[in-house]
Structure formats: structure tokens, C-alpha cells
Amino acid sequence: MHNFIPPARFFPYLTWTEIQAMPNKENTVIIQPVGAIEQHGPHLPLIVDAAIGMGVLGKALEKLHTSIPAYALPSLYYGKSNEHWHFPGTVTLSAQTLLATLTEVAESIYRAGFRKLVLMNSHGGQPQVMDIVARDLHIKYSDFLVFPLFTWKVPHITGEMLTDKEKQLGIHAGDAETSIMLALLPDWVKMDQAIAEYPPTQPEGSLLSMEGKLSFAWATRDLSKSGVVGDPTTATKEKGDRILESVSDGWVKLIEDIYKFRQPQPQ
């Protein structure tokens, strides 16, 4: 049931009496992985985002010093993935359902006495929902510290292994995701079916981009016939192992910082 998570760090393995008696609950870090079940081209399984989140978190919790109390909740496998729903197999929640689900999970954690919750999101289509949930919860419960975080935003070395084009345009099922999946679930990666496909680019000098500061709404079928936006053909397990180590190292530091974090107070 714990998947990649170390058993001693898996929240559902605790009893209610252990949770009731737990010391320092106000600084214990509870982490809710949030993924997606959505197409990732012909070569990757639907579970990519959820698998990466759990894989990175599991590796980080293995490395985390035992003196720091941190526990993983079960992954929320489904997310808001309607940009991919033209490709068969994608399962999506509405933004409203995802928002309500995360809010109710968070309030359960709050009622148990915990005051630090991480929303560890691994799907690029839903960070706005995480932000709304976190802000609204903190406004409702002023002592509840909620951190809406994206798995890939910690410091890591992935960019050093990608081409400039891949770093700019490889946003889905490309080199990085395929490499880390070769490290996590190699039996479910079909490299013989991997194809490269990049999206149409905007005219030179345009201020608009897919995911930049000045973006536009899009569905995946607007960008790709295969569902791939990037080049997975250059992916390797060796790259994936290095990426997994580096991203998980970033999460170790981040969890340590959250454990030490205190809400700022005006002077």
C-alpha cells in the first residue's frame, strides 16, 4: 500500500492512538502528493505524474533525517487533466472537485492537530488549484500553514542534461519525464514507441508562449498529434537515476525548511 514511500513514513499505517499521542504535531510535516491519470504519448503509461511524485517523495523521505517528523498521505492519483481528455484513457476531475477534495482532506488533517500541510503537485495543469486551496485554508484557519508546491521546482540538475530546445519546449512526456520513468517503472516504458514532437512556435518577437508569463489557453491536441510535447527518444535510465537523486535531494532540503518554518509576523 505504501508504494515508494518508506513504511515508517506512510501516514495511513499509523493508528489513531499514535496520532493522538504524537508530540510536536504543530511542526510535523504532512505531505499530500497530487498527481494525474492522463495520456503521456504512446510510450509512457497514464500514471506518469503520480508515479514521479511518489517516487521523488519516497526517495526524499528515505534520505530525510529521522529526527524530522514527516509523513506522506496516499497519493491523490486523479487531477484536473481536461487539456488531455481528447486522448483515450485520461481521467480528469473538474477544478471544483479537485479543490473540494483537497480542502476536505486538509481539514481532516487540521482536525487531527497538524498545522503544516504540503500539497506536492506533479501535474502542470493544476498549480492554480493548489494555490487557491492553500490560500483559502490559511484564511479560514490562520494557524494552518499550507504549502502549494510543484515537484519539479526544487533545485535540481535536470536542465544540465537537456538540450536548449527541450528545456524550452519539452513540457510533456519528453526527455526528463521519460528518463525518470525509466528509473522508477522501467517495465512500463516503451522506448520502441517513443517519438519526438514539438509544438508549433509563435512568430518571432511575439510576447506570447505556452507556459510563460504571457500565456494562452490550449489543449494538448492543439500542440501535438501524438500527445508528446518534447523529445523522449534521447531518454536513458542513467539520466533518470541522476534526476531522481537530484530532485529528491531538493525535497529533503525543502521538507527540512518547512519543518523549521514559522509564519512571518509584522513587527
C-alpha distance (Angstrom), angle and dihedral (degrees) to the residues before:
residue distance angle dihedral
M1 . . .
H2 3.81 . .
N3 3.81 94.1 .
F4 3.85 108.9 -174.5
I5 3.82 92.8 -9.1
P6 3.83 118.0 103.8
P7 3.82 105.5 -109.5
A8 3.81 93.5 -125.2
R9 3.83 89.0 56.9
F10 3.83 96.7 47.9
F11 3.81 108.3 107.7
P12 3.84 97.5 -152.3
Y13 3.82 91.4 59.2
L14 3.81 89.3 67.0
T15 3.80 121.9 92.3
W16 3.78 122.9 -127.7
T17 3.79 90.3 -112.4
E18 3.81 91.0 53.6
I19 3.79 89.6 51.3
Q20 3.80 92.2 46.8
A21 3.81 91.6 51.9
M22 3.81 95.9 41.7
P23 3.82 112.5 125.6
N24 3.79 123.9 -134.7
K25 3.81 94.2 16.4
E26 3.79 90.8 159.8
N27 3.82 89.7 68.5
T28 3.80 99.4 32.7
V29 3.80 108.6 115.7
I30 3.80 115.2 -129.6
I31 3.80 114.4 -168.4
Q32 3.79 125.2 -158.3
P33 3.82 110.6 -165.8
V34 3.80 111.7 -150.7
G35 3.77 119.0 -165.3
A36 3.79 138.8 153.0
I37 3.79 141.4 -120.2
E38 3.78 102.7 -136.8
Q39 3.76 142.6 129.3
H40 3.78 118.0 -76.4
G41 3.77 100.8 -179.1
P42 3.81 127.3 -82.7
H43 3.80 94.6 -59.9
L44 3.83 104.1 51.5
P45 3.82 131.6 59.8
L46 3.77 123.4 -114.6
I47 3.81 92.0 -108.3
V48 3.82 97.1 69.5
D49 3.82 100.0 116.5
A50 3.80 94.6 43.3
A51 3.82 91.7 45.3
I52 3.80 93.2 50.4
G53 3.79 92.4 49.4
M54 3.79 93.4 49.5
G55 3.80 92.8 42.0
V56 3.79 94.2 51.3
L57 3.80 93.2 43.3
G58 3.79 93.0 47.2
K59 3.80 92.0 51.5
A60 3.81 91.1 46.6
L61 3.80 93.0 50.4
E62 3.81 89.8 49.9
K63 3.81 88.9 56.6
L64 3.81 97.1 40.4
H65 3.78 114.4 106.5
T66 3.79 112.4 -103.9
S67 3.81 90.9 -125.9
I68 3.81 90.1 71.1
P69 3.83 112.4 79.0
A70 3.81 109.6 -139.0
Y71 3.79 130.6 149.0
A72 3.79 135.1 -173.6
L73 3.77 122.7 -135.4
P74 3.81 118.0 -147.4
S75 3.77 112.1 -78.9
L76 3.77 118.4 -95.2
Y77 3.79 93.7 -132.7
Y78 3.80 97.3 -172.5
G79 3.79 121.8 69.6
K80 3.79 141.7 160.2
S81 3.79 101.1 -64.2
N82 3.80 104.5 148.9
E83 3.81 91.6 129.3
H84 3.82 85.5 71.4
W85 3.79 100.4 40.5
H86 3.81 94.3 105.3
F87 3.83 86.2 72.4
P88 3.84 114.0 75.8
G89 3.79 117.1 -109.6
T90 3.78 98.4 33.3
V91 3.80 111.5 131.2
T92 3.80 115.6 -162.0
L93 3.77 140.3 -176.7
S94 3.78 121.6 -153.9
A95 3.77 117.4 -109.0
Q96 3.80 88.3 -110.2
T97 3.82 93.4 53.4
L98 3.79 93.1 46.9
L99 3.80 91.0 47.6
A100 3.80 92.1 49.6
T101 3.81 93.3 45.7
L102 3.79 94.4 50.8
T103 3.79 91.7 44.5
E104 3.80 93.0 52.9
V105 3.81 92.8 45.7
A106 3.80 89.5 49.9
E107 3.79 93.0 49.3
S108 3.80 89.5 52.4
I109 3.79 89.3 54.4
Y110 3.80 90.3 48.1
R111 3.82 92.0 51.3
A112 3.80 88.9 54.0
G113 3.81 89.1 60.9
F114 3.81 101.1 -100.9
R115 3.79 119.2 134.1
K116 3.82 104.6 -176.7
L117 3.80 120.2 68.3
V118 3.79 127.6 170.9
L119 3.80 120.2 -156.6
M120 3.82 98.7 -155.4
N121 3.78 103.1 -164.9
S122 3.81 120.6 -170.6
H123 3.82 99.8 175.2
G124 3.80 119.7 85.6
G125 3.79 93.7 -149.1
Q126 3.78 97.9 69.8
P127 3.83 115.6 40.5
Q128 3.80 89.8 112.5
V129 3.81 89.7 61.9
M130 3.82 90.2 51.3
D131 3.80 90.2 51.8
I132 3.80 92.9 51.1
V133 3.81 93.4 47.4
A134 3.80 92.7 48.6
R135 3.80 95.4 47.9
D136 3.80 95.0 45.0
L137 3.80 92.8 48.5
H138 3.79 92.7 50.4
I139 3.80 91.4 48.4
K140 3.82 90.2 50.8
Y141 3.83 94.8 43.3
S142 3.79 108.8 28.0
D143 3.82 93.5 -167.0
F144 3.83 93.0 51.8
L145 3.81 110.6 100.2
V146 3.81 110.0 -159.4
F147 3.80 121.6 -177.5
P148 3.84 117.5 -158.9
L149 3.80 100.9 -160.1
F150 3.80 135.9 170.5
T151 3.80 116.0 -135.8
W152 3.80 94.6 -132.9
K153 3.83 98.3 46.9
V154 3.79 97.4 82.6
P155 3.83 116.1 96.5
H156 3.81 110.6 -79.6
I157 3.79 141.7 149.5
T158 3.81 100.0 -119.7
G159 3.79 94.0 111.2
E160 3.79 90.6 60.1
M161 3.82 89.5 65.3
L162 3.80 98.4 47.4
T163 3.78 132.0 80.5
D164 3.78 118.3 -113.1
K165 3.81 90.0 -108.9
E166 3.80 91.7 51.4
K167 3.80 92.3 48.5
Q168 3.80 90.1 52.1
L169 3.81 101.9 39.2
G170 3.82 108.9 13.1
I171 3.79 97.5 99.8
H172 3.80 102.8 140.8
A173 3.83 134.2 37.2
G174 3.78 91.8 -17.4
D175 3.79 133.8 129.6
A176 3.82 99.3 -55.1
E177 3.81 98.3 45.5
T178 3.79 92.7 42.6
S179 3.81 92.7 48.3
I180 3.80 94.1 50.5
M181 3.81 90.3 46.6
L182 3.81 88.4 54.0
A183 3.81 85.9 57.3
L184 3.81 95.4 44.8
L185 3.82 107.5 32.4
P186 3.82 107.3 7.3
D187 3.81 94.3 162.5
W188 3.80 89.9 63.9
V189 3.81 98.4 50.4
K190 3.82 115.0 94.4
M191 3.79 103.1 -159.8
D192 3.80 90.8 173.3
Q193 3.81 87.5 67.1
A194 3.81 96.6 44.9
I195 3.79 114.2 122.1
A196 3.79 132.1 175.9
E197 3.79 119.5 -124.0
Y198 3.77 126.6 164.9
P199 3.82 125.4 -167.5
P200 3.79 124.6 -108.0
T201 3.79 109.2 -88.6
Q202 3.79 128.0 -130.1
P203 3.81 120.0 -109.2
E204 3.79 114.5 -79.9
G205 3.78 110.5 -85.1
S206 3.80 95.4 22.9
L207 3.79 115.9 141.6
L208 3.81 91.5 -148.2
S209 3.80 126.3 94.3
M210 3.81 139.3 163.2
E211 3.79 97.0 -104.3
G212 3.78 107.0 1.3
K213 3.77 130.1 110.0
L214 3.81 90.4 -77.2
S215 3.78 104.3 42.4
F216 3.78 138.1 162.3
A217 3.80 132.2 -141.8
W218 3.79 115.2 -96.6
A219 3.76 143.5 166.1
T220 3.78 120.2 -140.8
R221 3.80 92.2 -112.3
D222 3.82 87.3 62.4
L223 3.79 88.8 62.0
S224 3.79 106.5 31.9
K225 3.80 142.3 22.3
S226 3.81 93.0 -158.3
G227 3.80 98.4 43.1
V228 3.81 89.7 -114.6
V229 3.79 119.4 117.4
G230 3.79 102.7 -175.4
D231 3.80 140.5 18.8
P232 3.81 116.0 -66.4
T233 3.80 93.9 166.5
T234 3.80 91.9 88.1
A235 3.82 94.5 51.9
T236 3.80 120.2 121.0
K237 3.79 136.7 180.0
E238 3.80 89.3 -122.0
K239 3.79 90.1 59.9
G240 3.78 89.4 45.3
D241 3.79 93.1 53.3
R242 3.80 90.6 51.7
I243 3.80 92.6 46.3
L244 3.80 92.0 49.5
E245 3.79 92.0 50.2
S246 3.79 93.1 46.9
V247 3.81 98.3 45.5
S248 3.80 91.7 44.9
D249 3.81 90.1 50.7
G250 3.79 87.4 55.3
W251 3.79 89.9 52.3
V252 3.79 92.6 50.7
K253 3.81 89.0 57.7
L254 3.79 91.3 43.9
I255 3.82 93.9 51.9
E256 3.79 89.5 48.2
D257 3.81 89.8 52.3
I258 3.81 92.0 48.6
Y259 3.81 91.2 50.2
K260 3.82 89.2 54.2
F261 3.81 95.0 40.3
R262 3.79 121.1 119.2
Q263 3.79 123.0 -171.2
P264 3.82 109.6 -103.3
Q265 3.80 115.0 -109.3
P266 3.82 124.6 -159.0
Q267 3.77 114.5 -113.4
